Amino acid sequence: MVEKDTIKLLRECDAGIKMGVASIDDVLEHVRSNDFRNHLNRCKREHDALKTEIQTLLDQYHDDGKNPNPIAKGMSWMKTTAKLCMEDSDRVVADLMTDGCNMGVKSLSKYLNQYKAADEQSKDITKRLIKLEAKLTEDIRQYL
């Protein structure tokens, strides 16, 4: 049971990181503030570092990880594109990123509770990812 829950939790973190990095990539060119851009780039680097940790663990279990749900990814892209077409501003980007981070925190918290038998290392990675998402929302609040 531990191995099964561990793999499932790592796969959800993998998908969440891929979704987060794609979302940052979708908005970076629209950000005007250098400080805001720096927050997003830092967050992206930290996501990439966690992704490397997750991939190492998934490789040990001979698992390829998980991609984000294509429908969710497509809907996110459409929402981002539509909102930025109406108003291309740091405020809109901050709003979009805050919504995405809040969804990530909610989903990851749900999976952390759902896969209670996962090993401590995987739980720790999940908690660090949750903190990373929460920190970004705090860092970019000034742009809302």
PyMOL commands that set and color helices and strands:
alter all, ss='L'
color gray80, all
select helices_A, chain A and resi 2-30+34-60+70-86+90-114+120-139+141-143
alter helices_A, ss='H'
color red, helices_A
deselect
rebuild
show_as cartoon
